[in-house]
Amino acid sequence: MTELRVVVPDEIAERLAERARESHVTPEELAGEAVASFLGPTTKPAGTHRLSFIGIGRSGSRDSVAERHDEVIREHFSKKTAADV
């Protein structure tokens, strides 16, 4: 283990000591648990990677509505009457 020195305001140190007493652990153990909890798991779940939202809307089709938007809008509204709009 690595020893780490952390400077905190007196109020935080008092709260840490009180919570440690209530939990029957040392303040150092409690602080270590708090840091570990803050940092989260040490390994990423399988199949995850950064920016996993990239490409989420891709249909896989080469026929892109984004590229034909004018045509799609024209087709949609050509079938409408004044009462529909």
Secondary structure, DSSP 8 states (H G I E B T S, - for coil): ---------HHHHHHHHHHHHHHTS-HHHHHHHHHHHHH--SS--TT--TTTTTTTT--S-S--TTTTHHHHHHHHHHT--TTT-
